[in-house]
Amino acid sequence: MNATLSEALEITARALFNRSGPNAVNEALKQAMYLQEKGDNEGFDIWTEIAKIISGYNLQQIDKNLD
């Protein structure tokens, strides 16, 4: 079974969110910045996208807590 890039990003985002909770976005952005500094622009784009996905999780969690 092969995962698409979108599925792989989602899996990575969920794993990082489950491991790090509210700090997951910052961890993803730190990784993105590290890769950009090393000249890995594709890695930067991927980890930035992971941070965006995790940001959505945080918003969903806040919405559930308000109900």
MOFEN-V536079 format. One record per helix or strand of 2 or more residues. SS is the DSSP state (H for helix, E for strand). FROM is the first residue (numbers start at 1). TO is the last residue. Records with the same first field share a line. If there is no record, write none. Layout:
# MOFEN-V536079
SS = FROM-TO ; FROM-TO
This chain:
# MOFEN-V536079
H = 5-37 ; 41-66
